[in-house]
Amino acid sequence: MQRIRVILAAHGEAESAGLTENFQVGRRTLGHAAEVMRLPAPLRLAICAAAAVRKRLAGGSGSPHNANTRQQAAALEQVLQADATASYHVEAAFASALPCLDDVVGTPGDADQQLLLSMIPTDSRLSCGLICHPLLATSAATRARTTVMARLWDAPELIAIHCAHIAEHFPRLDPAKSNCLALILHGTVMRDERGRTPDYHTGAAEKTAYAEALRAALLAVPERPWQRVAIAYLNHGVGGEWSSPTLPELLSELGAAGVDSVVGYACEHLVDGGETVDLPTVLAAGPVPETHRLPCLNASPAFIEFLAARVRAAAAAAPGTTLCCAPCPLLQDRPP
């Protein structure tokens, strides 16, 4: 029986309000960003320290992101255990938290195949790129039995799962009042600090295609309870000009247009974490009178079945890069 190791590769967040953990997560996150943006080390250290202190003073229990990803891994392994032709072990690893992807990708152990599944649906240098670049530093033998699985952004099955999930969790609103479903994505740099197009894979095109495909599918749902669907971004604001409109900008526009309620759905976050937990506060700070937040997919059965189908297909295929993003450096690393 073939032994297959599956790694759910997620961003990773601090699971507590502890100074050290938050500082280290911030340090790794900005360290990755500094590989493609101008972020001097002293600035990164100052940002990480200030953010860690703010979180410590605010208290709380930290982000559920990592725990939710581990729950996804457990649910996926349970579904895959039904397969009689292979033995699957599924685990979570993180770009910015422990266990770190950089350390995990080069240690497949006795697995016959290693499948690295990007849990950020839109491909970029700072999403699936955080998998393939460390993988390039591993041995040729490790790369030969490893497949990076990305390209979730152009999977029609995932769009359909999102639509069903939104319909299931959409709140009961007054049909006589106007409402808007806001699809919320993580922004990216559109222009650097000098106004130039970034020379790395930002994922901007993938984000647009993903959001517009979901928007079109939602507007095609018969007897839908949402009246309009808009797209907005959560930005960090470092390294240049980011995606627009931001969520506060969209809320201002909707408030000015007299929209009565907004329902926010973080479609690019496949698990609830720090940013999605904070969304109710961001939504409520805008001028729209009534606001709601929908949960992420997390370990919903339909989503786990979707992931299982992709894992089975990748395991059945010869190790390769069919699920990599188009600019993936692994495409140039493999022989023709």
ZIMO-V832195 format. One record per helix or strand of 2 or more residues. SS is the DSSP state (@ for helix, = for strand). FROM is the first residue (numbers start at 0). TO is the last residue. Records with the same first field share a line. If there is no record, write none. Layout:
SS = FROM-TO ; FROM-TO
This chain:
= = 1-9 ; 85-93 ; 112-117 ; 145-148 ; 178-185 ; 188-190 ; 227-233 ; 240-241 ; 260-264 ; 289-292
@ = 18-33 ; 40-57 ; 64-79 ; 100-103 ; 128-135 ; 139-143 ; 151-153 ; 155-168 ; 203-218 ; 246-255 ; 273-276 ; 278-283 ; 300-315 ; 328-332
